[in-house]
């Protein structure tokens, strides 16, 4: 591989890795938000039953 090809390959790999990490972060954040929502809903239901 020439240095140009290597450079292009590395740039592509880095870009791809960055995108997947960003997606993972967003997904994790939404999961946490959903979990918090579920917890608050459960608490509300418990209060209603009592």
PyMOL Python script that loads the backbone (N, CA, C, O; Angstrom):
from pymol import cmd

cmd.read_pdbstr("""\
ATOM      1  N   UNK A   1       0.839  -1.210   0.000  1.00  0.00           N
ATOM      2  CA  UNK A   1       0.000   0.000   0.000  1.00  0.00           C
ATOM      3  C   UNK A   1       0.868   1.252   0.000  1.00  0.00           C
ATOM      4  O   UNK A   1       1.839   1.348   0.750  1.00  0.00           O
ATOM      5  N   UNK A   2       0.515   2.187  -0.830  1.00  0.00           N
ATOM      6  CA  UNK A   2       1.240   3.460  -0.856  1.00  0.00           C
ATOM      7  C   UNK A   2       0.795   4.301   0.340  1.00  0.00           C
ATOM      8  O   UNK A   2      -0.237   4.027   0.953  1.00  0.00           O
ATOM      9  N   UNK A   3       1.575   5.316   0.659  1.00  0.00           N
ATOM     10  CA  UNK A   3       1.220   6.140   1.827  1.00  0.00           C
ATOM     11  C   UNK A   3      -0.095   6.873   1.593  1.00  0.00           C
ATOM     12  O   UNK A   3      -0.840   7.135   2.538  1.00  0.00           O
ATOM     13  N   UNK A   4      -0.387   7.209   0.319  1.00  0.00           N
ATOM     14  CA  UNK A   4      -1.649   7.909   0.017  1.00  0.00           C
ATOM     15  C   UNK A   4      -2.836   7.004   0.326  1.00  0.00           C
ATOM     16  O   UNK A   4      -3.806   7.427   0.956  1.00  0.00           O
ATOM     17  N   UNK A   5      -2.748   5.761  -0.122  1.00  0.00           N
ATOM     18  CA  UNK A   5      -3.836   4.806   0.098  1.00  0.00           C
ATOM     19  C   UNK A   5      -4.014   4.555   1.593  1.00  0.00           C
ATOM     20  O   UNK A   5      -5.135   4.471   2.095  1.00  0.00           O
ATOM     21  N   UNK A   6      -2.880   4.437   2.296  1.00  0.00           N
ATOM     22  CA  UNK A   6      -2.923   4.177   3.737  1.00  0.00           C
ATOM     23  C   UNK A   6      -3.619   5.336   4.449  1.00  0.00           C
ATOM     24  O   UNK A   6      -4.445   5.137   5.340  1.00  0.00           O
ATOM     25  N   UNK A   7      -3.257   6.567   4.025  1.00  0.00           N
ATOM     26  CA  UNK A   7      -3.828   7.764   4.637  1.00  0.00           C
ATOM     27  C   UNK A   7      -5.348   7.784   4.434  1.00  0.00           C
ATOM     28  O   UNK A   7      -6.110   8.052   5.363  1.00  0.00           O
ATOM     29  N   UNK A   8      -5.768   7.492   3.194  1.00  0.00           N
ATOM     30  CA  UNK A   8      -7.200   7.476   2.873  1.00  0.00           C
ATOM     31  C   UNK A   8      -7.918   6.418   3.707  1.00  0.00           C
ATOM     32  O   UNK A   8      -8.990   6.666   4.259  1.00  0.00           O
ATOM     33  N   UNK A   9      -7.308   5.232   3.788  1.00  0.00           N
ATOM     34  CA  UNK A   9      -7.907   4.126   4.528  1.00  0.00           C
ATOM     35  C   UNK A   9      -8.086   4.500   6.002  1.00  0.00           C
ATOM     36  O   UNK A   9      -9.140   4.259   6.590  1.00  0.00           O
ATOM     37  N   UNK A  10      -7.032   5.096   6.593  1.00  0.00           N
ATOM     38  CA  UNK A  10      -7.086   5.481   8.004  1.00  0.00           C
ATOM     39  C   UNK A  10      -8.158   6.544   8.228  1.00  0.00           C
ATOM     40  O   UNK A  10      -8.906   6.485   9.203  1.00  0.00           O
ATOM     41  N   UNK A  11      -8.226   7.513   7.323  1.00  0.00           N
ATOM     42  CA  UNK A  11      -9.213   8.588   7.459  1.00  0.00           C
ATOM     43  C   UNK A  11     -10.623   8.004   7.431  1.00  0.00           C
ATOM     44  O   UNK A  11     -11.484   8.385   8.224  1.00  0.00           O
ATOM     45  N   UNK A  12     -10.844   7.067   6.498  1.00  0.00           N
ATOM     46  CA  UNK A  12     -12.162   6.434   6.375  1.00  0.00           C
ATOM     47  C   UNK A  12     -12.501   5.660   7.647  1.00  0.00           C
ATOM     48  O   UNK A  12     -13.615   5.753   8.163  1.00  0.00           O
ATOM     49  N   UNK A  13     -11.528   4.896   8.146  1.00  0.00           N
ATOM     50  CA  UNK A  13     -11.748   4.080   9.342  1.00  0.00           C
ATOM     51  C   UNK A  13     -12.070   4.975  10.538  1.00  0.00           C
ATOM     52  O   UNK A  13     -12.971   4.678  11.322  1.00  0.00           O
ATOM     53  N   UNK A  14     -11.323   6.075  10.669  1.00  0.00           N
ATOM     54  CA  UNK A  14     -11.542   7.002  11.784  1.00  0.00           C
ATOM     55  C   UNK A  14     -12.937   7.609  11.700  1.00  0.00           C
ATOM     56  O   UNK A  14     -13.659   7.703  12.693  1.00  0.00           O
ATOM     57  N   UNK A  15     -13.296   8.020  10.478  1.00  0.00           N
ATOM     58  CA  UNK A  15     -14.602   8.650  10.303  1.00  0.00           C
ATOM     59  C   UNK A  15     -15.703   7.666  10.676  1.00  0.00           C
ATOM     60  O   UNK A  15     -16.665   8.024  11.355  1.00  0.00           O
ATOM     61  N   UNK A  16     -15.551   6.409  10.222  1.00  0.00           N
ATOM     62  CA  UNK A  16     -16.558   5.388  10.500  1.00  0.00           C
ATOM     63  C   UNK A  16     -16.652   5.142  12.002  1.00  0.00           C
ATOM     64  O   UNK A  16     -17.747   5.041  12.555  1.00  0.00           O
ATOM     65  N   UNK A  17     -15.488   5.047  12.662  1.00  0.00           N
ATOM     66  CA  UNK A  17     -15.473   4.773  14.101  1.00  0.00           C
ATOM     67  C   UNK A  17     -16.150   5.929  14.844  1.00  0.00           C
ATOM     68  O   UNK A  17     -16.932   5.705  15.768  1.00  0.00           O
ATOM     69  N   UNK A  18     -15.846   7.159  14.438  1.00  0.00           N
ATOM     70  CA  UNK A  18     -16.445   8.328  15.079  1.00  0.00           C
ATOM     71  C   UNK A  18     -17.956   8.311  14.970  1.00  0.00           C
ATOM     72  O   UNK A  18     -18.666   8.624  15.926  1.00  0.00           O
ATOM     73  N   UNK A  19     -18.445   7.938  13.781  1.00  0.00           N
ATOM     74  CA  UNK A  19     -19.887   7.928  13.559  1.00  0.00           C
ATOM     75  C   UNK A  19     -20.550   6.882  14.445  1.00  0.00           C
ATOM     76  O   UNK A  19     -21.590   7.151  15.046  1.00  0.00           O
ATOM     77  N   UNK A  20     -19.957   5.684  14.535  1.00  0.00           N
ATOM     78  CA  UNK A  20     -20.570   4.620  15.334  1.00  0.00           C
ATOM     79  C   UNK A  20     -20.563   5.008  16.812  1.00  0.00           C
ATOM     80  O   UNK A  20     -21.524   4.734  17.532  1.00  0.00           O
ATOM     81  N   UNK A  21     -19.479   5.647  17.267  1.00  0.00           N
ATOM     82  CA  UNK A  21     -19.412   6.060  18.670  1.00  0.00           C
ATOM     83  C   UNK A  21     -20.491   7.093  18.967  1.00  0.00           C
ATOM     84  O   UNK A  21     -21.145   7.044  20.009  1.00  0.00           O
ATOM     85  N   UNK A  22     -20.669   8.040  18.026  1.00  0.00           N
ATOM     86  CA  UNK A  22     -21.672   9.080  18.223  1.00  0.00           C
ATOM     87  C   UNK A  22     -23.062   8.444  18.304  1.00  0.00           C
ATOM     88  O   UNK A  22     -23.869   8.800  19.162  1.00  0.00           O
ATOM     89  N   UNK A  23     -23.331   7.493  17.394  1.00  0.00           N
ATOM     90  CA  UNK A  23     -24.625   6.813  17.380  1.00  0.00           C
ATOM     91  C   UNK A  23     -24.850   6.090  18.704  1.00  0.00           C
ATOM     92  O   UNK A  23     -25.938   6.141  19.279  1.00  0.00           O
ATOM     93  N   UNK A  24     -23.790   5.407  19.181  1.00  0.00           N
ATOM     94  CA  UNK A  24     -23.899   4.641  20.417  1.00  0.00           C
ATOM     95  C   UNK A  24     -24.227   5.588  21.575  1.00  0.00           C
ATOM     96  O   UNK A  24     -25.059   5.267  22.424  1.00  0.00           O
ATOM     97  N   UNK A  25     -23.575   6.749  21.609  1.00  0.00           N
ATOM     98  CA  UNK A  25     -23.796   7.723  22.680  1.00  0.00           C
ATOM     99  C   UNK A  25     -25.254   8.175  22.673  1.00  0.00           C
ATOM    100  O   UNK A  25     -25.909   8.219  23.714  1.00  0.00           O
ATOM    101  N   UNK A  26     -25.746   8.508  21.489  1.00  0.00           N
ATOM    102  CA  UNK A  26     -27.127   8.981  21.362  1.00  0.00           C
ATOM    103  C   UNK A  26     -28.086   7.898  21.829  1.00  0.00           C
ATOM    104  O   UNK A  26     -29.043   8.177  22.551  1.00  0.00           O
ATOM    105  N   UNK A  27     -27.824   6.643  21.410  1.00  0.00           N
ATOM    106  CA  UNK A  27     -28.697   5.534  21.769  1.00  0.00           C
ATOM    107  C   UNK A  27     -28.697   5.338  23.285  1.00  0.00           C
ATOM    108  O   UNK A  27     -29.750   5.138  23.890  1.00  0.00           O
ATOM    109  N   UNK A  28     -27.517   5.396  23.891  1.00  0.00           N
ATOM    110  CA  UNK A  28     -27.395   5.195  25.337  1.00  0.00           C
ATOM    111  C   UNK A  28     -28.162   6.292  26.072  1.00  0.00           C
ATOM    112  O   UNK A  28     -28.852   6.027  27.056  1.00  0.00           O
ATOM    113  N   UNK A  29     -28.033   7.526  25.585  1.00  0.00           N
ATOM    114  CA  UNK A  29     -28.700   8.648  26.229  1.00  0.00           C
ATOM    115  C   UNK A  29     -30.218   8.455  26.184  1.00  0.00           C
ATOM    116  O   UNK A  29     -30.903   8.689  27.179  1.00  0.00           O
ATOM    117  N   UNK A  30     -30.744   8.026  25.028  1.00  0.00           N
ATOM    118  CA  UNK A  30     -32.192   7.828  24.894  1.00  0.00           C
ATOM    119  C   UNK A  30     -32.638   6.675  25.796  1.00  0.00           C
ATOM    120  O   UNK A  30     -33.720   6.735  26.380  1.00  0.00           O
ATOM    121  N   UNK A  31     -31.811   5.619  25.917  1.00  0.00           N
ATOM    122  CA  UNK A  31     -32.153   4.489  26.788  1.00  0.00           C
ATOM    123  C   UNK A  31     -32.289   4.965  28.228  1.00  0.00           C
ATOM    124  O   UNK A  31     -33.226   4.581  28.928  1.00  0.00           O
ATOM    125  N   UNK A  32     -31.357   5.799  28.667  1.00  0.00           N
ATOM    126  CA  UNK A  32     -31.388   6.311  30.044  1.00  0.00           C
ATOM    127  C   UNK A  32     -32.661   7.122  30.255  1.00  0.00           C
ATOM    128  O   UNK A  32     -33.323   6.998  31.285  1.00  0.00           O
ATOM    129  N   UNK A  33     -32.999   7.957  29.267  1.00  0.00           N
ATOM    130  CA  UNK A  33     -34.192   8.796  29.378  1.00  0.00           C
ATOM    131  C   UNK A  33     -35.443   7.915  29.501  1.00  0.00           C
ATOM    132  O   UNK A  33     -36.328   8.193  30.310  1.00  0.00           O
ATOM    133  N   UNK A  34     -35.504   6.847  28.688  1.00  0.00           N
ATOM    134  CA  UNK A  34     -36.657   5.943  28.734  1.00  0.00           C
ATOM    135  C   UNK A  34     -36.753   5.270  30.100  1.00  0.00           C
ATOM    136  O   UNK A  34     -37.843   5.127  30.655  1.00  0.00           O
ATOM    137  N   UNK A  35     -35.596   4.856  30.641  1.00  0.00           N
ATOM    138  CA  UNK A  35     -35.579   4.173  31.932  1.00  0.00           C
ATOM    139  C   UNK A  35     -36.115   5.122  33.007  1.00  0.00           C
ATOM    140  O   UNK A  35     -36.918   4.723  33.850  1.00  0.00           O
ATOM    141  N   UNK A  36     -35.666   6.381  32.973  1.00  0.00           N
ATOM    142  CA  UNK A  36     -36.110   7.374  33.961  1.00  0.00           C
ATOM    143  C   UNK A  36     -37.624   7.551  33.837  1.00  0.00           C
ATOM    144  O   UNK A  36     -38.330   7.606  34.844  1.00  0.00           O
ATOM    145  N   UNK A  37     -38.122   7.641  32.594  1.00  0.00           N
ATOM    146  CA  UNK A  37     -39.562   7.797  32.367  1.00  0.00           C
ATOM    147  C   UNK A  37     -40.324   6.622  32.959  1.00  0.00           C
ATOM    148  O   UNK A  37     -41.347   6.809  33.617  1.00  0.00           O
ATOM    149  N   UNK A  38     -39.824   5.400  32.726  1.00  0.00           N
ATOM    150  CA  UNK A  38     -40.494   4.208  33.248  1.00  0.00           C
ATOM    151  C   UNK A  38     -40.556   4.266  34.771  1.00  0.00           C
ATOM    152  O   UNK A  38     -41.588   3.964  35.369  1.00  0.00           O
ATOM    153  N   UNK A  39     -39.441   4.659  35.394  1.00  0.00           N
ATOM    154  CA  UNK A  39     -39.393   4.710  36.856  1.00  0.00           C
ATOM    155  C   UNK A  39     -40.423   5.706  37.382  1.00  0.00           C
ATOM    156  O   UNK A  39     -41.144   5.407  38.334  1.00  0.00           O
ATOM    157  N   UNK A  40     -40.496   6.888  36.766  1.00  0.00           N
ATOM    158  CA  UNK A  40     -41.437   7.903  37.248  1.00  0.00           C
ATOM    159  C   UNK A  40     -42.873   7.426  37.045  1.00  0.00           C
ATOM    160  O   UNK A  40     -43.725   7.656  37.903  1.00  0.00           O
ATOM    161  N   UNK A  41     -43.154   6.759  35.910  1.00  0.00           N
ATOM    162  CA  UNK A  41     -44.505   6.254  35.656  1.00  0.00           C
ATOM    163  C   UNK A  41     -44.889   5.222  36.717  1.00  0.00           C
ATOM    164  O   UNK A  41     -46.010   5.234  37.227  1.00  0.00           O
ATOM    165  N   UNK A  42     -43.946   4.327  37.046  1.00  0.00           N
ATOM    166  CA  UNK A  42     -44.230   3.299  38.052  1.00  0.00           C
ATOM    167  C   UNK A  42     -44.549   3.951  39.394  1.00  0.00           C
ATOM    168  O   UNK A  42     -45.475   3.529  40.087  1.00  0.00           O
ATOM    169  N   UNK A  43     -43.780   4.983  39.763  1.00  0.00           N
ATOM    170  CA  UNK A  43     -44.018   5.683  41.028  1.00  0.00           C
ATOM    171  C   UNK A  43     -45.408   6.314  41.015  1.00  0.00           C
ATOM    172  O   UNK A  43     -46.145   6.231  41.998  1.00  0.00           O
ATOM    173  N   UNK A  44     -45.763   6.952  39.885  1.00  0.00           N
ATOM    174  CA  UNK A  44     -47.078   7.593  39.770  1.00  0.00           C
ATOM    175  C   UNK A  44     -48.191   6.564  39.954  1.00  0.00           C
ATOM    176  O   UNK A  44     -49.170   6.824  40.654  1.00  0.00           O
ATOM    177  N   UNK A  45     -48.040   5.385  39.320  1.00  0.00           N
ATOM    178  CA  UNK A  45     -49.063   4.343  39.421  1.00  0.00           C
ATOM    179  C   UNK A  45     -49.211   3.878  40.868  1.00  0.00           C
ATOM    180  O   UNK A  45     -50.325   3.660  41.344  1.00  0.00           O
ATOM    181  N   UNK A  46     -48.080   3.728  41.564  1.00  0.00           N
ATOM    182  CA  UNK A  46     -48.110   3.290  42.958  1.00  0.00           C
ATOM    183  C   UNK A  46     -48.886   4.314  43.791  1.00  0.00           C
ATOM    184  O   UNK A  46     -49.704   3.947  44.635  1.00  0.00           O
ATOM    185  N   UNK A  47     -48.625   5.582  43.549  1.00  0.00           N
ATOM    186  CA  UNK A  47     -49.309   6.646  44.295  1.00  0.00           C
ATOM    187  C   UNK A  47     -50.812   6.578  44.027  1.00  0.00           C
ATOM    188  O   UNK A  47     -51.614   6.731  44.947  1.00  0.00           O
ATOM    189  N   UNK A  48     -51.198   6.347  42.756  1.00  0.00           N
ATOM    190  CA  UNK A  48     -52.619   6.270  42.393  1.00  0.00           C
ATOM    191  C   UNK A  48     -53.304   5.108  43.114  1.00  0.00           C
ATOM    192  O   UNK A  48     -54.428   5.255  43.596  1.00  0.00           O
ATOM    193  N   UNK A  49     -52.630   3.947  43.192  1.00  0.00           N
ATOM    194  CA  UNK A  49     -53.218   2.772  43.846  1.00  0.00           C
ATOM    195  C   UNK A  49     -53.477   3.067  45.323  1.00  0.00           C
ATOM    196  O   UNK A  49     -54.517   2.678  45.856  1.00  0.00           O
ATOM    197  N   UNK A  50     -52.551   3.746  45.987  1.00  0.00           N
ATOM    198  CA  UNK A  50     -52.722   4.077  47.395  1.00  0.00           C
ATOM    199  C   UNK A  50     -53.698   5.250  47.479  1.00  0.00           C
ATOM    200  O   UNK A  50     -54.008   5.718  48.574  1.00  0.00           O
TER     201      UNK A  50
END
""", "prot")
cmd.dss("prot")
cmd.show_as("cartoon", "prot")
cmd.util.cbc("prot")
cmd.orient("prot")
